[in-house]
Structure formats: C-alpha cells, structure tokens
Amino acid sequence: MGIVQAMGESVKLFFRHPGYTMGACFQAMCLTALLMLTVVGFGALFGGMFAIYQHKVALNVLEPEEEPVVTGGNDHQQTGWISQGNV
C-alpha cells in the first residue's frame, strides 16, 4: 500500500468513526499533558507509551468486533483436581 492510498484509508476511517477518533486524540493530549508535568516521565516514557496507545487505537478501529461465545450452561468438562478423583 502506498503512502497516498494509506492516507486515503485513514481519512475514510476518520469519517466512519469520528467520535472514536476525537476521543482517542483527547486521551493522547491528556496523557501528553500529564507526562509533561514530570521531566523524566516525558523524556523516558512518552515515545513508548504513545506508540503503544496509537497501535491499540488503530487495532480497535481496524479489527471487526468479535461475536460473544454463548455456552449452554454447565456443558463443559470439569478438569480440576477434584473431578479427576484425587480426593
């Protein structure tokens, strides 16, 4: 994917999820403001924390939501120490 195509996809995602994008930017600004209060925190932690945060934000937008798995109650096998007859 080229840079122009990637930028176009980014704009499409922004218009598809504007509230999420603005909320993520607000959280990033709050994190930046808090880390700027400490000189050591900003210099040592900001780059890594911001990279991890942006990765998680992008992953949440790009990944489809998972369907919840519904179980039928107590239909699973008991594999604990007691159920193996060790008592």
C-alpha positions as CSV (number, residue, x, y, z in Angstrom):
1,M,0.0,0.0,0.0
2,G,1.4,3.4,-1.0
3,I,1.5,6.5,1.2
4,V,-1.3,8.2,-0.7
5,Q,-3.5,5.1,-0.5
6,A,-2.8,4.8,3.2
7,M,-3.7,8.4,3.8
8,G,-6.9,8.0,1.9
9,E,-7.8,4.9,4.0
10,S,-7.0,6.9,7.2
11,V,-9.4,9.7,6.1
12,K,-12.1,7.2,5.3
13,L,-11.7,5.7,8.8
14,F,-11.9,9.1,10.4
15,F,-15.2,9.9,8.7
16,R,-16.5,6.4,9.5
17,H,-15.6,6.7,13.3
18,P,-15.4,10.5,14.1
19,G,-16.3,10.2,17.8
20,Y,-13.7,7.4,18.4
21,T,-11.0,9.4,16.6
22,M,-11.7,12.6,18.5
23,G,-11.9,10.7,21.8
24,A,-8.5,9.0,21.1
25,C,-6.9,12.3,20.3
26,F,-8.3,13.8,23.6
27,Q,-6.9,10.9,25.5
28,A,-3.5,11.3,23.8
29,M,-3.5,15.0,24.7
30,C,-4.3,14.3,28.3
31,L,-1.5,11.7,28.5
32,T,0.9,14.2,27.0
33,A,-0.2,16.9,29.5
34,L,0.3,14.6,32.5
35,L,3.7,13.4,31.3
36,M,4.9,16.9,30.7
37,L,4.4,17.6,34.4
38,T,7.5,15.4,35.1
39,V,10.6,15.9,33.1
40,V,11.8,12.4,33.5
41,G,8.4,10.9,32.6
42,F,8.1,12.8,29.4
43,G,11.6,12.1,28.2
44,A,11.7,8.4,29.1
45,L,8.1,7.3,28.7
46,F,6.3,9.4,26.2
47,G,7.6,7.8,23.0
48,G,6.9,4.2,24.0
49,M,3.5,4.9,25.7
50,F,2.3,6.9,22.7
51,A,3.4,4.2,20.2
52,I,1.6,1.5,22.2
53,Y,-1.5,3.7,22.6
54,Q,-1.7,4.5,18.9
55,H,-1.2,0.9,18.0
56,K,-4.1,-0.2,20.2
57,V,-6.3,2.6,18.9
58,A,-5.7,1.6,15.2
59,L,-6.2,-2.1,16.1
60,N,-9.6,-1.3,17.7
61,V,-10.7,0.6,14.6
62,L,-9.4,-1.9,12.0
63,E,-10.4,-5.2,13.7
64,P,-14.1,-6.2,13.5
65,E,-15.9,-6.8,16.7
66,E,-15.8,-10.4,18.0
67,E,-19.1,-12.2,18.5
68,P,-19.6,-13.3,22.1
69,V,-19.5,-17.0,22.7
70,V,-22.7,-18.3,24.3
71,T,-22.4,-21.5,26.3
72,G,-25.2,-23.8,27.2
73,G,-24.7,-23.6,30.9
74,N,-22.7,-26.4,32.5
75,D,-21.8,-28.2,29.3
76,H,-18.1,-28.1,29.8
77,Q,-15.9,-30.8,31.1
78,Q,-14.6,-30.5,34.7
79,T,-10.8,-31.0,34.5
80,G,-9.9,-29.9,38.0
81,W,-8.1,-31.8,40.7
82,I,-11.2,-32.9,42.5
83,S,-13.1,-34.0,39.3
84,Q,-10.2,-36.4,38.4
85,G,-10.9,-38.4,41.5
86,N,-7.9,-37.3,43.6
87,V,-9.9,-36.8,46.8
